[in-house]
C-alpha cells in the first residue's frame, strides 16, 4: 500500500475567526437598504463553504475509505435531502433556493465540525473563538443601549449588528454555556479567568437589556439545567471542574457589577424588576405580542393542514401567507412563523417534523453515551453542548433562530462534533470499506468546489441587487427599480425590502415613485394585499379613479379573510364620484359578507356604520350594524357618536341622548361632536311639553 503523507487538518482558529466575522458583518455602509440577516447569510454561507473546501483538500487521499454510517448522521442527512428535493413540489422555487442555502450552511459546518481533531486543545480554541463572538454581539449591543450608538440600523435597540434584538440573542443562547467549559477548566490562567468573567458579565447584561422573553426563558432554562447538574454531581464535582480563589473573586465581582448594570440604561437608573414584571405580566406584552404569536401559529397550522404530508417546500411560509391565500387581515406580512418547528411543518409537512424529532432524539442518545463513557473534561463539554442546544430548541418554539445564518452555522458545527465523538462509543448501523482511486477524490473535491462557486455567484447576484437598490434610493432614481431585479433567483427577503420602500414613499406622498415600487412588487406577487392596499390608496389620493377601481376589483377578489379595505375604498370612490346606485349596491354586497369574517376586525362594523349614514336608503341597516358591532366589541367612541348622528337624522332625540350619555360616562369622550350634542339636547328640550 502506498504510504500516505501526513496532512494537517483545518486550523481550528478559522472557526472562531469566521464566527467573529459573521457577528460583526452588517449593512454598515448601505443603511438605506438594511438587510442584516442577508449580510450575515452570505458571510456564513461562503465562509463555511471555504472552510469545508479547506477541510476536504487537507484530507489524505486514501486508497480505502471507511464510511461509518450512524443514526446521527443518517437522520440529519435524510432531513437535509428531503429539504433539497422539496424544490420539486415547492410553491416558490426562488424562496426554496434562498432557504436551502441556509441549510447548505448547516451541511458545510457539519462537514467541518465532523473532520476536526477532538482533543482538549481543539475544544478550548473553539470555545474561545465562539465566546469572543458572543462577547462582541453583547459589547456592541450594550454600547448601543448606553450611548444610543446608531452606526448600524436597528429596528429597536439594542440590536447589536442584527437589526433586531431578538435575533441578536439567538447565537448567545447557543454559545454562552460553552464559556463555562473554559471557566471550569484546569488550564485557564488567572488573566483569562478575569477576562472571561468580564465577557460573561457583559453578555448577561446585554441579555437583560434586550427584554426578549424567548431568550430569557431559554437562558434561565439553560442555567437551571447546569445548576441541576452541579447539584447531582456535587460529590464528584472535582472530577468535572477546577475551582480556586481567583474564580470565586471573579464571580463575586461579576455578580455585583451585574446587579448594578442591569438597572442602568440610557435614561440613568431604572429599577429592572419593573420592566421584567411588565414584560411577563403587563397588559401590553400579554394581550398584543402573545396574541400575535398565537394568530401566526394558527395560520401556520392551517398551512400544514392544507399540505400535511410533505408541505409546500423550503422557504414557503412567506409565500403561502402573502400569495397563497392563507393570510388574514392582521397576519399578512410576517416573514417568519416565529416557531421553527411549525415552519418546518409548513415546508416539509408531518414527514419533516417527524424526521426532526427523530434526529434530535439521536443527538440526545449520542450525547448521553459520550457523557457516560468519555473522560470527564470531554463529558463536561458535550453536556454543555447539550444544554446550549436544549436552550436553543426551546427558543425555536417562540422564535426563529434556524431561519438565520449564525444559529444554523453553529448547529452544523455542533452536530458534527457530536456525530464524530459518538462514533467512539456507539456501534454503527454499518461500516463500509470502499476502495477509491485518486480520480474519485479529485472529482469529489471538484464537485464541491463548483458547488461553492455557484452558491457564491448567487450570493454575489443578491449583493449586487441590494447594492443597486441602495444606490437607486440614494439617487432618487426609483423609476429604474427594475435594474435591481436578481438575474438568477428572487431572494426571499427582497419582497419585504421593497415593501419597506413602498411604505416609505407612500408616507411622503410621492405617487409616481410609489406606483413604480408597487408595480414591481405586484409583478412578482399579484395577490400581495399590503401592496395592493398602498397602490389603491395612492391612486385614490391622486383622484385617478378609473385606475383605482381596476385595482379595487382585483383587490376584492384576493383579499385576506377579515380584510375589507378594498370594499371600503370602493364605497369611498363611489361617494367621491357621486355614483349613488353603485354606492348602495357595493354597501349591501359588503354587508352580506359572512358575519364571522366581518366580525374578525373590530373596525369593520364600525366603518360600515359610518358609511350607512351617507345615504338615507341605507338607514334601515344602521341599527342592525350597531347591534352586530356591540355583540363582538367593546365601547367605541366613534360608533356611539355615529349613533347620535343617526338618531338626530331620524329626529329620535331621546335615543340620541342615550348614546351621548354613554360617551360622557366613558373615559374616552373626545370624539363627541359638541355642536351635535348641543343640537340634540336643544331639540329634546323643545319636544318636552
Secondary structure as GFF3:
##gff-version 3
##sequence-region A 1 689
A	DSSP	alpha_helix	13	24	.	.	.	ID=ss1
A	DSSP	three_ten_helix	31	33	.	.	.	ID=ss2
A	DSSP	alpha_helix	36	58	.	.	.	ID=ss3
A	DSSP	beta_strand	64	69	.	.	.	ID=ss4
A	DSSP	alpha_helix	71	85	.	.	.	ID=ss5
A	DSSP	three_ten_helix	86	88	.	.	.	ID=ss6
A	DSSP	alpha_helix	93	114	.	.	.	ID=ss7
A	DSSP	alpha_helix	120	147	.	.	.	ID=ss8
A	DSSP	alpha_helix	165	183	.	.	.	ID=ss9
A	DSSP	alpha_helix	190	210	.	.	.	ID=ss10
A	DSSP	alpha_helix	213	232	.	.	.	ID=ss11
A	DSSP	three_ten_helix	234	236	.	.	.	ID=ss12
A	DSSP	alpha_helix	237	240	.	.	.	ID=ss13
A	DSSP	alpha_helix	245	261	.	.	.	ID=ss14
A	DSSP	beta_strand	264	265	.	.	.	ID=ss15
A	DSSP	beta_strand	268	269	.	.	.	ID=ss16
A	DSSP	alpha_helix	272	281	.	.	.	ID=ss17
A	DSSP	alpha_helix	283	284	.	.	.	ID=ss18
A	DSSP	pi_helix	285	290	.	.	.	ID=ss19
A	DSSP	alpha_helix	291	306	.	.	.	ID=ss20
A	DSSP	alpha_helix	316	322	.	.	.	ID=ss21
A	DSSP	alpha_helix	340	373	.	.	.	ID=ss22
A	DSSP	alpha_helix	376	395	.	.	.	ID=ss23
A	DSSP	three_ten_helix	401	403	.	.	.	ID=ss24
A	DSSP	alpha_helix	405	422	.	.	.	ID=ss25
A	DSSP	beta_strand	430	435	.	.	.	ID=ss26
A	DSSP	alpha_helix	438	474	.	.	.	ID=ss27
A	DSSP	three_ten_helix	478	484	.	.	.	ID=ss28
A	DSSP	alpha_helix	494	507	.	.	.	ID=ss29
A	DSSP	alpha_helix	511	524	.	.	.	ID=ss30
A	DSSP	alpha_helix	529	541	.	.	.	ID=ss31
A	DSSP	alpha_helix	545	558	.	.	.	ID=ss32
A	DSSP	alpha_helix	565	576	.	.	.	ID=ss33
A	DSSP	alpha_helix	580	591	.	.	.	ID=ss34
A	DSSP	alpha_helix	595	598	.	.	.	ID=ss35
A	DSSP	alpha_helix	602	612	.	.	.	ID=ss36
A	DSSP	three_ten_helix	616	621	.	.	.	ID=ss37
A	DSSP	alpha_helix	622	632	.	.	.	ID=ss38
A	DSSP	alpha_helix	637	649	.	.	.	ID=ss39
A	DSSP	alpha_helix	653	665	.	.	.	ID=ss40
A	DSSP	alpha_helix	674	687	.	.	.	ID=ss41
###
